[in-house]
């Protein structure tokens, strides 16, 4: 069963982990630092109990800020996931959800998105970007600001120690395939999942190189269902239902190619949802991505209106959840 007002996800609880390859797992790190955030306790989150609920958080760059509003609505509605599955910016938002006391999640995400490092990640001017491209040869921005912003919230937490099961997707260069991080330092995994090609450099984890998970699985609904989800809430950043057409301008060639790559896997996964799986695709309330064929779609650094988009997504998602979760369930 799929309920729409815009989007949906879920998973069987119990802390079931994705299969991994031992030779590719992250190595253990030192014990947690004093900066390790306050994490949820078992009474607060009802974690690792078989409620079958998953939250899937898709990619979308700076547009992923809208997911903060959706997550606030989910928390206020009493949705308690036993699994969080994320890609790219969705890995960032999802990791905070999986790691922290639920009362802290929305406020900490607000603070993260408003932090100097987050605001400055893509803020470099043209000259500075060209200098960085000349220095690195592959990217116009450094990943250090994002690492600092993530570390300020997540400290040295490891995925396997999180109170809610978490996994995130990255594209492994050597294998030309999706790779699922399900253990090791959370910050390293999120950085790998969010390494946007050309904007941020590939992330190296134990000698293997990773790029943004959106290249292979932008909205990982299917992964949640593979892991046993029976109720899924999907958070995306919009535009997936806008009709495409052949490109007519030079910049539209890349935009069309990106939209095809972004949408086809999700569309296939959505069509294959089993009858006994309940999927909710949360609405954006008009706060989503600009049209794929607009010049605004090229402005990957544009954070104007972020607060308004977050607020719109919160209101729309809260209304949706109030109707579908507290009035007899999805129709």
C-alpha atoms as one frame of an Amber mdcrd trajectory, in Angstrom:
protein
   0.000   0.000   0.000   1.391   3.377  -1.026   0.058   6.638   0.385   0.895
   9.884  -1.360   0.597  13.525  -0.633   4.097  13.654  -1.978   6.241  10.743
  -0.507   6.772   7.485   1.805   9.223   4.699   3.609   9.498   1.745   6.300
  11.366  -1.396   7.615  11.106  -4.361   9.958  12.698  -3.513  13.280  15.137
  -5.553  15.272  18.409  -3.945  14.240  18.896  -6.173  11.211  21.997  -4.975
   9.362  22.692  -4.898   5.619  25.082  -7.566   4.362  28.662  -6.365   4.197
  31.968  -7.531   2.802  34.447  -7.980   5.650  37.367  -6.737   3.579  35.597
  -3.432   2.932  34.402  -2.609   6.415  35.647   0.415   8.256  38.256  -0.323
  10.883  37.543   0.394  14.552  38.642   3.745  15.905  39.618   4.921  19.346
  37.071   5.145  22.121  34.504   7.962  22.010  35.591  11.452  22.859  33.990
  13.600  25.509  32.238  15.471  22.712  30.151  12.419  21.831  26.537  13.605
  21.703  23.779  12.503  24.025  22.186   9.531  22.312  18.742   8.085  22.750
  18.002   5.585  25.459  15.863   2.500  25.068  12.892   3.895  26.957  12.841
   7.110  24.956  13.095   5.707  21.450  11.603   2.241  21.862  14.587   1.185
  19.826  15.262  -2.247  18.461  11.695  -3.304  19.097   9.879  -4.917  16.166
   7.611  -2.038  15.086   8.677  -2.413  11.452   9.135   1.309  10.769  11.870
   2.798   8.602  12.663   6.312   7.467  14.267   6.694   4.034  16.046  10.000
   3.469  17.012  10.795  -0.110  19.658  12.993  -1.681  19.376  16.540  -2.937
  22.274  18.769  -1.903  21.369  21.983  -0.098  17.708  21.275  -0.895  17.927
  18.549   1.749  17.246  21.213   4.353  13.533  20.643   3.730  13.949  17.230
   5.328  14.494  18.969   8.667  10.877  20.109   8.574   9.685  16.623   7.635
  11.704  15.007  10.417  10.339  17.458  12.973   6.811  16.524  11.896   7.582
  12.790  12.128   9.032  13.132  15.618   6.080  15.195  16.838   3.709  12.600
  15.370   5.381   9.932  17.502   6.981   8.000  14.624   9.847   5.969  16.075
  11.925   4.250  13.414  13.860   1.077  13.959  15.865   1.729  10.783  17.108
   4.837   8.988  18.368   4.550   5.404  20.022   7.548   3.771  21.793   8.777
   0.669  23.945  11.900   0.251  22.434  14.796   2.207  19.850  12.281   3.392
  22.685  10.331   5.011  23.609  13.473   6.920  20.078  14.160   8.151  19.433
  10.465   8.733  22.580   9.947  10.772  21.548  12.700  13.178  18.098  11.120
  13.477  19.598   7.695  14.198  22.174   9.000  16.656  20.556  11.559  18.908
  17.890  11.682  21.576  14.725  12.291  19.573  13.903  15.461  21.482  17.189
  16.932  20.212  17.104  15.865  16.561  15.250  18.728  14.867  16.980  21.464
  16.855  20.426  19.955  16.263  19.720  19.673  12.538  18.573  23.295  12.495
  21.820  24.250  14.181  23.888  22.098  11.824  22.300  23.609   8.702  22.822
  27.080  10.104  26.404  26.523  11.251  29.237  28.551   9.685  30.809  25.408
   8.253  27.553  24.285   6.618  26.862  27.743   5.205  30.428  28.031   3.994
  30.662  24.596   2.376  29.737  25.882  -1.099  30.175  29.596  -0.415  33.524
  30.094  -2.137  33.706  32.677  -4.909  34.669  31.932  -8.487  38.377  32.624
  -8.025  38.579  30.494  -4.889  36.752  27.640  -6.597  39.107  27.752  -9.548
  42.081  27.719  -7.205  40.707  24.686  -5.376  40.053  22.918  -8.656  43.636
  23.612  -9.731  44.924  22.334  -6.391  42.847  19.152  -6.185  42.354  18.531
  -9.894  38.903  17.024  -9.269  36.704  19.296  -7.125  35.893  22.967  -6.637
  35.279  22.702  -2.878  37.022  21.070   0.055  35.232  18.565   2.305  36.862
  19.878   5.513  33.984  22.258   6.392  31.456  19.420   6.089  33.619  17.150
   8.250  33.830  19.844  10.937  30.067  20.426  10.870  29.327  16.691  11.138
  31.882  16.108  13.882  30.390  18.935  15.933  27.096  17.021  16.022  28.103
  13.351  15.802  31.514  13.331  17.470  33.253   9.984  17.099  30.132   7.824
  17.104  30.275   4.554  15.178  27.378   3.233  13.127  27.208  -0.062  14.976
  26.811   1.791  18.295  23.887   3.971  17.238  20.622   3.377  19.118  18.678
   3.149  15.841  19.973   0.970  12.999  21.465   3.152  10.274  22.934   2.527
   6.849  23.887   4.885   4.050  24.770   4.470   0.397  27.858   5.613  -1.494
  29.113   4.872  -4.997  32.294   2.810  -4.899  34.575   3.855  -7.753  36.701
   0.701  -7.982  33.641  -1.572  -8.183  31.398   0.865 -10.097  28.650  -0.147
  -7.684  26.631   0.992  -4.706  28.144   0.301  -1.329  26.292   0.327   1.994
  28.068   1.534   5.095  26.662  -0.242   8.131  29.569   0.044  10.536  32.545
   2.240  11.302  32.734   5.992  12.025  29.478   7.727  11.168  31.206  10.874
   9.930  33.359   8.969   7.422  30.328   7.120   6.056  28.277  10.294   5.647
  31.155  12.107   3.945  31.484   9.232   1.466  27.744   9.222   0.789  27.693
  12.998   0.215  30.788  13.426  -1.997  29.082  15.177  -4.916  31.179  14.603
  -8.085  33.028  17.698  -9.183  31.977  19.684  -6.130  33.633  17.596  -3.412
  36.562  15.196  -3.789  36.116  11.419  -3.559  36.339  10.113  -0.012  38.938
   7.441   0.687  38.020   4.746   3.198  40.713   2.102   3.695  42.144   2.548
   0.241  38.831   2.528  -1.612  37.270   5.621  -3.153  33.667   6.739  -2.835
  31.426   9.311  -4.483  27.917  10.520  -3.771  25.383   7.736  -3.251  22.888
   9.589  -5.419  24.773   8.281  -8.439  23.499   4.778  -7.741  20.530   5.040
  -5.371  19.207   8.539  -4.752  16.063   7.601  -2.788  16.811   4.161  -1.316
  13.289   2.882  -0.746  14.146  -0.549  -2.099  16.977  -0.992   0.385  14.634
  -0.413   3.319  12.224  -3.027   2.007  15.086  -5.470   1.386  15.946  -5.100
   5.060  12.440  -6.058   6.122  10.578  -2.760   6.342   6.833  -2.993   6.653
   6.085   0.686   7.161   8.263   3.249   5.392   8.330   7.047   5.423  10.086
   8.527   2.376  11.681  11.964   2.554  12.886  13.466  -0.720  13.493  17.009
  -1.949  11.001  17.153  -4.804  10.989  17.302  -8.599  10.706  13.540  -9.077
   7.179  13.844 -10.476   7.925  16.668 -12.923   7.689  15.514 -16.577  10.935
  15.422 -18.533  11.502  16.396 -22.156  14.498  16.230 -24.505  17.107  18.886
 -23.705  16.912  22.070 -25.761  19.759  24.079 -24.254  23.357  23.112 -23.466
  22.910  23.119 -19.691  19.776  20.985 -19.960  21.780  18.006 -21.241  23.371
  17.467 -17.837  20.118  18.242 -16.008  18.151  15.662 -17.997  20.864  13.052
 -17.503  20.902  13.729 -13.760  17.119  13.520 -13.475  17.045  10.166 -15.288
  19.754   8.795 -13.026  17.976  10.158  -9.962  14.497   8.946 -10.764  14.653
   5.594 -12.528  15.751   3.508  -9.524  13.194   5.091  -7.221  10.383   4.628
  -9.755  11.290   0.960 -10.123  11.451   0.467  -6.357   8.129   2.225  -5.845
   6.418   0.080  -8.470   7.776  -3.075  -6.814   6.574  -2.327  -3.269   4.939
  -5.514  -1.894   1.241  -5.376  -1.026   1.970  -5.833   2.684   4.347  -2.848
   2.885   2.935   0.542   3.838   4.733   3.447   2.156   4.215   7.136   2.933
   5.788   9.744   0.672   5.841  12.939   2.708   4.771  16.215   1.080   6.939
  19.273   0.610   4.186  21.853   0.790   5.559  23.855  -2.122   8.997  23.988
  -0.537  10.758  21.552  -2.831  13.284  21.749  -5.623  12.887  24.202  -8.520
  11.846  22.831 -11.887  14.561  20.679 -13.428  14.644  22.868 -16.584  14.943
  26.194 -14.786  18.191  28.092 -14.348  17.543  27.888 -10.615  18.255  24.151
 -10.832  21.858  25.019 -11.669  22.344  27.052  -8.502  23.647  24.304  -6.271
  24.857  26.851  -3.705  21.583  28.752  -3.391  20.312  28.675   0.205  17.883
  31.563  -0.194  14.498  30.716   1.244  15.760  27.686   3.139  13.873  28.583
   6.325  10.651  29.095   4.398  11.050  25.736   2.638  11.679  23.969   5.935
   8.579  25.559   7.436   6.443  24.655   4.413   7.602  21.033   4.490   6.931
  20.853   8.231   3.362  22.156   7.904   2.525  19.924   4.954   4.045  16.822
   6.553   2.385  17.496   9.909  -1.009  17.811   8.207  -0.375  14.661   6.195
   0.655  12.647   9.248  -2.266  13.931  11.287  -4.615  12.690   8.582  -2.985
   9.384   7.740  -1.649   8.237  11.098  -4.356   9.483  13.430  -7.474   9.133
  11.353  -7.653   5.483  10.494  -4.419   5.130   8.571  -3.615   5.538   4.885
  -6.474   5.107   2.445
